[in-house]
Amino acid sequence: MNNEQNTTSQRQNRTKDHLKQALIELIKEKGYHSVTVKNIVDYASYNRSTFYIHYPDKIEFAEDLLVSMLQGLEASVGKPYIPGHKVYTAKLNAPSFNIVSYIYKNRNFFELLNYDDTLPGLHIQFPQTILKIYKEQFIFETINNIPVNMDYFKRYTAYGFYGLLQNWIQNGFKVSQEEFIEEVIDLTKTHIYSLKYIGNNS
């Protein structure tokens, strides 16, 4: 029985993935507001009833795509870190920025950032997710322990990092992820002495 359930849920996940890929491509082609459910199912070679088994409408479908990608972004961050373990920025390396690898791996989705008529909420929720990660998952120590308002510091750092990511995405990922991470590490060393991953408690 379990095997049957697994096969069904794998098939359902595959269907959802195909539909999501179709939506991404169609947004790039014609803009989010012009895309209809019919366009999505035609593009993905399904029928409308298959779509409606999973989603009541395009709005909830688009929301599911955004939420699942940003949850994946949050989950990707902690992979290289041991909770409670302090890491000195002088020792940061490429795996420390697994978040960059996640964005590159899912670049087809994150390229939606380059469009005006794009997935609703993407332009606001993407930077907010990075801020949430900084606020909830990390404790930072400034260079020479300079006292700062940590809420401001995290906001400044998170939005700075987002600006770099946005620029990287807009330039079509011309710089390799290795080079991009190297630049980010060099910048991080200028204002953060150490960071401690406290995990995702949500």
C-alpha positions in Angstrom: 0.0 0.0 0.0 2.8 2.3 0.9 4.5 1.8 -2.4 1.4 2.7 -4.2 1.1 5.9 -2.1 4.7 6.8 -2.9 4.2 6.3 -6.6 1.1 8.4 -6.5 2.7 11.2 -4.6 5.8 11.1 -6.9 3.6 11.3 -9.9 1.6 14.2 -8.4 4.9 16.0 -7.6 6.1 15.4 -11.1 2.9 16.8 -12.5 3.1 19.9 -10.3 6.8 20.4 -11.4 5.8 20.3 -15.1 3.0 22.8 -14.5 5.3 25.1 -12.6 8.0 25.0 -15.3 5.3 25.8 -17.8 4.2 28.9 -15.8 7.8 30.1 -15.5 8.4 29.8 -19.2 5.0 31.5 -20.0 5.7 34.4 -17.7 9.0 35.0 -19.5 7.2 34.8 -22.9 4.1 36.9 -22.3 4.0 38.2 -18.7 2.1 36.8 -15.7 -1.2 38.6 -16.2 -1.6 37.4 -19.8 -1.1 33.7 -18.8 -4.3 31.6 -18.5 -4.8 28.1 -17.0 -5.4 26.9 -20.5 -2.0 28.3 -21.6 -0.3 26.5 -18.7 -1.9 23.1 -19.3 -1.4 23.3 -23.1 2.3 24.2 -22.6 2.7 21.3 -20.1 0.6 18.9 -22.2 -2.0 18.2 -19.6 -5.7 18.7 -19.5 -7.5 21.3 -17.4 -9.0 18.8 -15.1 -5.4 17.7 -14.0 -4.6 21.3 -13.1 -7.8 21.6 -11.0 -7.1 18.4 -9.1 -4.1 20.3 -7.6 -5.1 24.0 -7.6 -8.3 26.0 -7.5 -6.9 28.8 -9.8 -3.9 30.4 -11.2 -3.4 32.7 -8.2 -3.0 29.9 -5.7 -0.8 28.0 -8.2 1.5 31.0 -8.5 1.6 31.4 -4.8 2.5 27.8 -4.3 5.4 28.2 -6.8 6.7 31.3 -5.0 6.4 29.8 -1.5 8.0 26.4 -2.3 11.0 28.1 -4.0 11.5 30.6 -1.1 11.2 27.8 1.5 13.8 25.9 -0.5 16.0 29.0 -0.3 15.6 29.1 3.5 16.4 25.4 3.8 19.5 25.6 1.6 21.3 28.1 3.8 22.0 25.9 6.8 23.3 22.9 4.9 27.1 23.8 5.3 26.8 24.8 8.9 26.8 23.0 12.3 24.1 24.6 14.5 25.7 26.6 17.4 29.2 26.4 15.8 31.0 29.7 15.3 32.6 30.3 11.8 35.2 33.0 11.3 34.7 34.9 8.1 38.5 34.5 7.4 37.7 30.8 7.0 34.6 31.1 4.8 34.7 29.1 1.6 32.4 28.3 -1.4 30.3 25.7 0.4 29.5 28.3 3.1 27.3 30.0 0.5 25.1 27.1 -0.4 22.3 29.7 -0.9 24.2 30.9 -4.1 24.3 27.3 -5.4 20.6 27.0 -4.8 19.8 30.1 -6.8 22.1 29.0 -9.6 20.6 25.6 -9.7 17.1 27.1 -9.9 18.2 30.0 -12.1 15.3 29.4 -14.5 12.9 30.4 -11.6 15.1 33.3 -10.2 15.4 34.9 -13.7 11.7 35.8 -13.2 13.2 38.7 -11.1 14.2 40.3 -14.4 10.6 40.8 -15.5 8.2 43.5 -14.5 5.0 41.5 -15.1 6.3 38.6 -13.1 5.2 36.2 -10.3 3.2 38.4 -7.8 5.2 39.0 -4.6 8.6 37.9 -6.0 10.3 41.3 -5.9 9.2 41.9 -2.3 9.3 38.4 -0.8 12.7 37.4 -2.2 14.7 40.1 -0.3 12.4 39.7 2.7 13.3 36.0 2.8 17.0 36.8 2.9 16.4 39.3 5.7 14.4 36.6 7.6 17.3 34.1 7.2 19.8 36.7 8.6 17.5 37.6 11.5 16.4 34.1 12.5 19.2 31.8 11.5 22.4 33.7 12.3 24.2 35.5 15.1 26.9 38.0 13.7 29.9 39.4 15.4 31.2 42.7 14.0 34.9 43.4 13.3 36.6 44.3 16.6 33.2 43.7 18.3 32.2 47.3 17.3 28.8 47.8 19.0 26.0 48.4 16.4 22.2 48.2 16.3 22.1 44.5 15.2 18.6 44.9 13.6 20.0 47.6 11.4 23.2 45.7 10.7 21.3 42.6 9.6 19.0 44.7 7.4 21.9 46.5 5.8 23.8 43.2 5.2 20.8 41.3 3.9 19.7 44.0 1.5 23.3 44.5 0.4 23.6 40.8 -0.4 20.3 40.8 -2.2 21.5 43.7 -4.3 24.5 41.7 -5.4 22.3 38.6 -6.1 19.9 40.8 -8.2 22.8 42.2 -10.2 24.2 38.7 -10.8 20.8 37.4 -12.0 20.2 40.5 -14.2 23.6 40.0 -15.8 22.6 36.5 -16.8 24.9 34.8 -14.3 27.9 35.8 -16.5 30.2 35.6 -13.5 30.6 32.0 -12.4 29.1 31.1 -9.0 32.7 30.5 -7.7 33.8 34.0 -8.6 30.6 35.5 -7.3 31.0 33.7 -3.9 34.6 34.8 -3.7 33.6 38.5 -4.1 30.8 38.1 -1.5 33.3 36.5 1.0 35.8 39.4 0.4 33.0 41.9 1.2 31.7 39.9 4.2 35.2 40.0 5.8 35.1 43.8 5.8 32.3 44.0 8.4 31.6 40.6 9.9 34.2 38.9 12.1 32.3 35.7 12.8 28.9 34.2 12.3 27.1 31.5 14.2 24.4 29.4 12.6 21.6 28.9 15.1 19.4 26.9 12.9 15.9 27.3 11.6 13.6 27.1 14.5 10.4 27.7 12.6 
